[in-house]
Amino acid sequence: MLSLYRTLSLRYLSRRWFRALLVVMSIMLGVATLVATQALSETMSKATLAAGNPMAGTIDLIVTGSGPIDRSLTKLIEKVPGVKDVQAKIFDQVNLIVGDKKIPVMVMGFDLDAYVKKSNRFEEQFILSESMDVVRVSGGTLLFAGQIPAILGKELDKDLENEKLPSALGYRVLTLEKNLKKHSVVSIAWVKPKEQGDWAAFGGYVVMLNLDHAATVVGMKAGKARRIDIALEPGIDPNKARQDIEAVLGKKAVVRTMEEQNQSLQSAMVGMKTGFSMCGVAALIVGMFLVYNSLSVSVAERRHEIGILLALGATRDQVWRLFAGEAFVLGAVGSALGIPLGMGLAYLGLRPMQDAIGDIFATMNLRQIELTWELTALAFSVGILSAVIASLVPAIQIGRAH
């Protein structure tokens, strides 16, 4: 077979290099579309979960309502047996105004004092640019001066280094806007999660405030929160704890598991993921059709050579393998080129997709597309397989004709 590849395949491909190039490009575009659509779909799906459920961490249950819920519910939940930690949280999208620019950022509100006191959970999960003692002193000083202290995500803090911003007590003053109302906050430190996780959905464009200040900035009533996160003691049955919490809360709020929360968020993405999958499959079918047409012409042009091979004792199986081998090589080249091209297309579509998702959930600052080994292997295999299948159909037809 190797001698046949050298004498027939290489000679023909060198003479018909443009047709071989068209085959490679058809496979490349099909694979690129598959990679781009699937990588974007997976990235946006995970980002949507992060936008609707930021800083999930080790949470077991969450308490939500049709709108903001009372923070006072945390005191009722704390009394339920098996509850380890209860945290009211606020998170919402606002605009950071820098000159003439409006930069979308995520405001996250925590009860920072309680968060620090309980097992140093804050320092366990985050890396701070300053020591916690310095942050406390700085925050207390600013509060005494009537300012709102804020902790920025590291990436946001870095991007603001070269901006000309007003200052207060030696710290940068930032202007946040929500519903046409502007609020000033003072950056006292930057923070970075030890495990990037879901925070990557916002590209580090996060402003952390205490609960009361976050409520003021996002326009929420005093004493309210977006949701309450509950962590259970090890070994506690979540279903039993959920029933106990529901009994305590009554109809004041709804208790959900993290799985239920994520499913409700993902249900909104089903249509988008289905559309992406259909686009990827359609591109592969179109690519296979183009490959079939090109290879049909190639096989027809070599009808005479095929007849000679069969007359000399070659089997139809050997003829099929000859064309399958050529298609395998062309498919491998096209797939290898299509994967990086698909990543490039995914990055081109990243910003429009973020804008579309931002109209529904929260604006994200994604800077990286997720390309898994599973998707890479699938795209490479499908590209080769589509080329081989497209080549076998005309080869079998010609072999039978002889």
Secondary structure as a PSIPRED ss2 file (coil, helix, strand):
# PSIPRED VFORMAT (PSIPRED V4.0)

   1 M C   1.000  0.000  0.000
   2 L H   0.000  1.000  0.000
   3 S H   0.000  1.000  0.000
   4 L H   0.000  1.000  0.000
   5 Y H   0.000  1.000  0.000
   6 R H   0.000  1.000  0.000
   7 T H   0.000  1.000  0.000
   8 L H   0.000  1.000  0.000
   9 S H   0.000  1.000  0.000
  10 L H   0.000  1.000  0.000
  11 R H   0.000  1.000  0.000
  12 Y H   0.000  1.000  0.000
  13 L H   0.000  1.000  0.000
  14 S H   0.000  1.000  0.000
  15 R H   0.000  1.000  0.000
  16 R C   1.000  0.000  0.000
  17 W H   0.000  1.000  0.000
  18 F H   0.000  1.000  0.000
  19 R H   0.000  1.000  0.000
  20 A H   0.000  1.000  0.000
  21 L H   0.000  1.000  0.000
  22 L H   0.000  1.000  0.000
  23 V H   0.000  1.000  0.000
  24 V H   0.000  1.000  0.000
  25 M H   0.000  1.000  0.000
  26 S H   0.000  1.000  0.000
  27 I H   0.000  1.000  0.000
  28 M H   0.000  1.000  0.000
  29 L H   0.000  1.000  0.000
  30 G H   0.000  1.000  0.000
  31 V H   0.000  1.000  0.000
  32 A H   0.000  1.000  0.000
  33 T H   0.000  1.000  0.000
  34 L H   0.000  1.000  0.000
  35 V H   0.000  1.000  0.000
  36 A H   0.000  1.000  0.000
  37 T H   0.000  1.000  0.000
  38 Q H   0.000  1.000  0.000
  39 A H   0.000  1.000  0.000
  40 L H   0.000  1.000  0.000
  41 S H   0.000  1.000  0.000
  42 E H   0.000  1.000  0.000
  43 T H   0.000  1.000  0.000
  44 M H   0.000  1.000  0.000
  45 S H   0.000  1.000  0.000
  46 K H   0.000  1.000  0.000
  47 A H   0.000  1.000  0.000
  48 T H   0.000  1.000  0.000
  49 L H   0.000  1.000  0.000
  50 A H   0.000  1.000  0.000
  51 A H   0.000  1.000  0.000
  52 G H   0.000  1.000  0.000
  53 N C   1.000  0.000  0.000
  54 P C   1.000  0.000  0.000
  55 M C   1.000  0.000  0.000
  56 A C   1.000  0.000  0.000
  57 G C   1.000  0.000  0.000
  58 T C   1.000  0.000  0.000
  59 I C   1.000  0.000  0.000
  60 D C   1.000  0.000  0.000
  61 L E   0.000  0.000  1.000
  62 I E   0.000  0.000  1.000
  63 V E   0.000  0.000  1.000
  64 T E   0.000  0.000  1.000
  65 G C   1.000  0.000  0.000
  66 S C   1.000  0.000  0.000
  67 G C   1.000  0.000  0.000
  68 P C   1.000  0.000  0.000
  69 I E   0.000  0.000  1.000
  70 D E   0.000  0.000  1.000
  71 R C   1.000  0.000  0.000
  72 S C   1.000  0.000  0.000
  73 L H   0.000  1.000  0.000
  74 T H   0.000  1.000  0.000
  75 K H   0.000  1.000  0.000
  76 L H   0.000  1.000  0.000
  77 I H   0.000  1.000  0.000
  78 E H   0.000  1.000  0.000
  79 K C   1.000  0.000  0.000
  80 V C   1.000  0.000  0.000
  81 P C   1.000  0.000  0.000
  82 G C   1.000  0.000  0.000
  83 V E   0.000  0.000  1.000
  84 K E   0.000  0.000  1.000
  85 D E   0.000  0.000  1.000
  86 V E   0.000  0.000  1.000
  87 Q E   0.000  0.000  1.000
  88 A E   0.000  0.000  1.000
  89 K E   0.000  0.000  1.000
  90 I E   0.000  0.000  1.000
  91 F E   0.000  0.000  1.000
  92 D E   0.000  0.000  1.000
  93 Q E   0.000  0.000  1.000
  94 V E   0.000  0.000  1.000
  95 N E   0.000  0.000  1.000
  96 L E   0.000  0.000  1.000
  97 I E   0.000  0.000  1.000
  98 V E   0.000  0.000  1.000
  99 G C   1.000  0.000  0.000
 100 D C   1.000  0.000  0.000
 101 K E   0.000  0.000  1.000
 102 K E   0.000  0.000  1.000
 103 I E   0.000  0.000  1.000
 104 P E   0.000  0.000  1.000
 105 V E   0.000  0.000  1.000
 106 M E   0.000  0.000  1.000
 107 V E   0.000  0.000  1.000
 108 M E   0.000  0.000  1.000
 109 G E   0.000  0.000  1.000
 110 F E   0.000  0.000  1.000
 111 D C   1.000  0.000  0.000
 112 L H   0.000  1.000  0.000
 113 D H   0.000  1.000  0.000
 114 A H   0.000  1.000  0.000
 115 Y H   0.000  1.000  0.000
 116 V H   0.000  1.000  0.000
 117 K H   0.000  1.000  0.000
 118 K C   1.000  0.000  0.000
 119 S C   1.000  0.000  0.000
 120 N C   1.000  0.000  0.000
 121 R H   0.000  1.000  0.000
 122 F H   0.000  1.000  0.000
 123 E H   0.000  1.000  0.000
 124 E H   0.000  1.000  0.000
 125 Q H   0.000  1.000  0.000
 126 F E   0.000  0.000  1.000
 127 I E   0.000  0.000  1.000
 128 L E   0.000  0.000  1.000
 129 S C   1.000  0.000  0.000
 130 E C   1.000  0.000  0.000
 131 S C   1.000  0.000  0.000
 132 M H   0.000  1.000  0.000
 133 D H   0.000  1.000  0.000
 134 V H   0.000  1.000  0.000
 135 V H   0.000  1.000  0.000
 136 R H   0.000  1.000  0.000
 137 V H   0.000  1.000  0.000
 138 S H   0.000  1.000  0.000
 139 G H   0.000  1.000  0.000
 140 G H   0.000  1.000  0.000
 141 T H   0.000  1.000  0.000
 142 L H   0.000  1.000  0.000
 143 L H   0.000  1.000  0.000
 144 F H   0.000  1.000  0.000
 145 A C   1.000  0.000  0.000
 146 G C   1.000  0.000  0.000
 147 Q C   1.000  0.000  0.000
 148 I C   1.000  0.000  0.000
 149 P E   0.000  0.000  1.000
 150 A E   0.000  0.000  1.000
 151 I E   0.000  0.000  1.000
 152 L E   0.000  0.000  1.000
 153 G E   0.000  0.000  1.000
 154 K H   0.000  1.000  0.000
 155 E H   0.000  1.000  0.000
 156 L H   0.000  1.000  0.000
 157 D H   0.000  1.000  0.000
 158 K H   0.000  1.000  0.000
 159 D H   0.000  1.000  0.000
 160 L C   1.000  0.000  0.000
 161 E C   1.000  0.000  0.000
 162 N C   1.000  0.000  0.000
 163 E C   1.000  0.000  0.000
 164 K C   1.000  0.000  0.000
 165 L C   1.000  0.000  0.000
 166 P C   1.000  0.000  0.000
 167 S E   0.000  0.000  1.000
 168 A E   0.000  0.000  1.000
 169 L C   1.000  0.000  0.000
 170 G C   1.000  0.000  0.000
 171 Y E   0.000  0.000  1.000
 172 R E   0.000  0.000  1.000
 173 V E   0.000  0.000  1.000
 174 L E   0.000  0.000  1.000
 175 T E   0.000  0.000  1.000
 176 L E   0.000  0.000  1.000
 177 E E   0.000  0.000  1.000
 178 K E   0.000  0.000  1.000
 179 N C   1.000  0.000  0.000
 180 L C   1.000  0.000  0.000
 181 K E   0.000  0.000  1.000
 182 K E   0.000  0.000  1.000
 183 H E   0.000  0.000  1.000
 184 S E   0.000  0.000  1.000
 185 V E   0.000  0.000  1.000
 186 V E   0.000  0.000  1.000
 187 S E   0.000  0.000  1.000
 188 I E   0.000  0.000  1.000
 189 A E   0.000  0.000  1.000
 190 W E   0.000  0.000  1.000
 191 V E   0.000  0.000  1.000
 192 K E   0.000  0.000  1.000
 193 P E   0.000  0.000  1.000
 194 K C   1.000  0.000  0.000
 195 E C   1.000  0.000  0.000
 196 Q C   1.000  0.000  0.000
 197 G H   0.000  1.000  0.000
 198 D H   0.000  1.000  0.000
 199 W H   0.000  1.000  0.000
 200 A H   0.000  1.000  0.000
 201 A H   0.000  1.000  0.000
 202 F H   0.000  1.000  0.000
 203 G C   1.000  0.000  0.000
 204 G C   1.000  0.000  0.000
 205 Y C   1.000  0.000  0.000
 206 V E   0.000  0.000  1.000
 207 V E   0.000  0.000  1.000
 208 M E   0.000  0.000  1.000
 209 L E   0.000  0.000  1.000
 210 N E   0.000  0.000  1.000
 211 L H   0.000  1.000  0.000
 212 D H   0.000  1.000  0.000
 213 H H   0.000  1.000  0.000
 214 A H   0.000  1.000  0.000
 215 A H   0.000  1.000  0.000
 216 T H   0.000  1.000  0.000
 217 V H   0.000  1.000  0.000
 218 V H   0.000  1.000  0.000
 219 G C   1.000  0.000  0.000
 220 M C   1.000  0.000  0.000
 221 K C   1.000  0.000  0.000
 222 A C   1.000  0.000  0.000
 223 G C   1.000  0.000  0.000
 224 K E   0.000  0.000  1.000
 225 A E   0.000  0.000  1.000
 226 R C   1.000  0.000  0.000
 227 R E   0.000  0.000  1.000
 228 I E   0.000  0.000  1.000
 229 D E   0.000  0.000  1.000
 230 I E   0.000  0.000  1.000
 231 A E   0.000  0.000  1.000
 232 L E   0.000  0.000  1.000
 233 E C   1.000  0.000  0.000
 234 P C   1.000  0.000  0.000
 235 G C   1.000  0.000  0.000
 236 I C   1.000  0.000  0.000
 237 D C   1.000  0.000  0.000
 238 P H   0.000  1.000  0.000
 239 N H   0.000  1.000  0.000
 240 K H   0.000  1.000  0.000
 241 A H   0.000  1.000  0.000
 242 R H   0.000  1.000  0.000
 243 Q H   0.000  1.000  0.000
 244 D H   0.000  1.000  0.000
 245 I H   0.000  1.000  0.000
 246 E H   0.000  1.000  0.000
 247 A H   0.000  1.000  0.000
 248 V H   0.000  1.000  0.000
 249 L H   0.000  1.000  0.000
 250 G C   1.000  0.000  0.000
 251 K C   1.000  0.000  0.000
 252 K C   1.000  0.000  0.000
 253 A C   1.000  0.000  0.000
 254 V E   0.000  0.000  1.000
 255 V E   0.000  0.000  1.000
 256 R E   0.000  0.000  1.000
 257 T E   0.000  0.000  1.000
 258 M H   0.000  1.000  0.000
 259 E H   0.000  1.000  0.000
 260 E H   0.000  1.000  0.000
 261 Q H   0.000  1.000  0.000
 262 N H   0.000  1.000  0.000
 263 Q H   0.000  1.000  0.000
 264 S H   0.000  1.000  0.000
 265 L H   0.000  1.000  0.000
 266 Q H   0.000  1.000  0.000
 267 S H   0.000  1.000  0.000
 268 A C   1.000  0.000  0.000
 269 M C   1.000  0.000  0.000
 270 V H   0.000  1.000  0.000
 271 G H   0.000  1.000  0.000
 272 M H   0.000  1.000  0.000
 273 K H   0.000  1.000  0.000
 274 T H   0.000  1.000  0.000
 275 G H   0.000  1.000  0.000
 276 F H   0.000  1.000  0.000
 277 S H   0.000  1.000  0.000
 278 M H   0.000  1.000  0.000
 279 C H   0.000  1.000  0.000
 280 G H   0.000  1.000  0.000
 281 V H   0.000  1.000  0.000
 282 A H   0.000  1.000  0.000
 283 A H   0.000  1.000  0.000
 284 L H   0.000  1.000  0.000
 285 I H   0.000  1.000  0.000
 286 V H   0.000  1.000  0.000
 287 G H   0.000  1.000  0.000
 288 M H   0.000  1.000  0.000
 289 F H   0.000  1.000  0.000
 290 L H   0.000  1.000  0.000
 291 V H   0.000  1.000  0.000
 292 Y H   0.000  1.000  0.000
 293 N H   0.000  1.000  0.000
 294 S H   0.000  1.000  0.000
 295 L H   0.000  1.000  0.000
 296 S H   0.000  1.000  0.000
 297 V H   0.000  1.000  0.000
 298 S H   0.000  1.000  0.000
 299 V H   0.000  1.000  0.000
 300 A H   0.000  1.000  0.000
 301 E H   0.000  1.000  0.000
 302 R C   1.000  0.000  0.000
 303 R H   0.000  1.000  0.000
 304 H H   0.000  1.000  0.000
 305 E H   0.000  1.000  0.000
 306 I H   0.000  1.000  0.000
 307 G H   0.000  1.000  0.000
 308 I H   0.000  1.000  0.000
 309 L H   0.000  1.000  0.000
 310 L H   0.000  1.000  0.000
 311 A H   0.000  1.000  0.000
 312 L C   1.000  0.000  0.000
 313 G C   1.000  0.000  0.000
 314 A C   1.000  0.000  0.000
 315 T C   1.000  0.000  0.000
 316 R H   0.000  1.000  0.000
 317 D H   0.000  1.000  0.000
 318 Q H   0.000  1.000  0.000
 319 V H   0.000  1.000  0.000
 320 W H   0.000  1.000  0.000
 321 R H   0.000  1.000  0.000
 322 L H   0.000  1.000  0.000
 323 F H   0.000  1.000  0.000
 324 A H   0.000  1.000  0.000
 325 G H   0.000  1.000  0.000
 326 E H   0.000  1.000  0.000
 327 A H   0.000  1.000  0.000
 328 F H   0.000  1.000  0.000
 329 V H   0.000  1.000  0.000
 330 L H   0.000  1.000  0.000
 331 G H   0.000  1.000  0.000
 332 A H   0.000  1.000  0.000
 333 V H   0.000  1.000  0.000
 334 G H   0.000  1.000  0.000
 335 S H   0.000  1.000  0.000
 336 A H   0.000  1.000  0.000
 337 L H   0.000  1.000  0.000
 338 G H   0.000  1.000  0.000
 339 I H   0.000  1.000  0.000
 340 P H   0.000  1.000  0.000
 341 L H   0.000  1.000  0.000
 342 G H   0.000  1.000  0.000
 343 M H   0.000  1.000  0.000
 344 G H   0.000  1.000  0.000
 345 L H   0.000  1.000  0.000
 346 A H   0.000  1.000  0.000
 347 Y H   0.000  1.000  0.000
 348 L H   0.000  1.000  0.000
 349 G H   0.000  1.000  0.000
 350 L H   0.000  1.000  0.000
 351 R H   0.000  1.000  0.000
 352 P H   0.000  1.000  0.000
 353 M H   0.000  1.000  0.000
 354 Q H   0.000  1.000  0.000
 355 D H   0.000  1.000  0.000
 356 A H   0.000  1.000  0.000
 357 I H   0.000  1.000  0.000
 358 G H   0.000  1.000  0.000
 359 D C   1.000  0.000  0.000
 360 I C   1.000  0.000  0.000
 361 F C   1.000  0.000  0.000
 362 A C   1.000  0.000  0.000
 363 T C   1.000  0.000  0.000
 364 M C   1.000  0.000  0.000
 365 N C   1.000  0.000  0.000
 366 L C   1.000  0.000  0.000
 367 R C   1.000  0.000  0.000
 368 Q C   1.000  0.000  0.000
 369 I C   1.000  0.000  0.000
 370 E C   1.000  0.000  0.000
 371 L C   1.000  0.000  0.000
 372 T C   1.000  0.000  0.000
 373 W H   0.000  1.000  0.000
 374 E H   0.000  1.000  0.000
 375 L H   0.000  1.000  0.000
 376 T H   0.000  1.000  0.000
 377 A H   0.000  1.000  0.000
 378 L H   0.000  1.000  0.000
 379 A H   0.000  1.000  0.000
 380 F H   0.000  1.000  0.000
 381 S H   0.000  1.000  0.000
 382 V H   0.000  1.000  0.000
 383 G H   0.000  1.000  0.000
 384 I H   0.000  1.000  0.000
 385 L H   0.000  1.000  0.000
 386 S H   0.000  1.000  0.000
 387 A H   0.000  1.000  0.000
 388 V H   0.000  1.000  0.000
 389 I H   0.000  1.000  0.000
 390 A H   0.000  1.000  0.000
 391 S H   0.000  1.000  0.000
 392 L H   0.000  1.000  0.000
 393 V H   0.000  1.000  0.000
 394 P H   0.000  1.000  0.000
 395 A H   0.000  1.000  0.000
 396 I H   0.000  1.000  0.000
 397 Q H   0.000  1.000  0.000
 398 I H   0.000  1.000  0.000
 399 G H   0.000  1.000  0.000
 400 R H   0.000  1.000  0.000
 401 A H   0.000  1.000  0.000
 402 H C   1.000  0.000  0.000
